[in-house]
Amino acid sequence: MKIDFADIVLLNAELKKRNTRYHVTYKDENTACIEPPGECCLTDDLKTHAMECIRDYYRQKGVRVHFSEDELYFTCDK
């Protein structure tokens, strides 16, 4: 499933609102990249919180999120 630019913008706003310090960018039209904060702020809790935020956003749209093994990329499907 293609990832819309509007979703990237809205996800970044939500990640900022929840103070996760993560950002989402495009890898390609079907895959997005999760950019972690700097090393001083990188924690498992923040990572988990960011991933939950992304899942929650897409769940509201009836879409499933699949994270890569390294948890740095995700794809979506209905």
Secondary structure, DSSP 4 states (H G I P E B T S, - for coil): -PPPHHHHHHHHHHHHHTT---EEEEEETTEEEEE---GGG--HHHHHHHHHHHHHHHHTTT-EEEE-TTSSEEEEE-
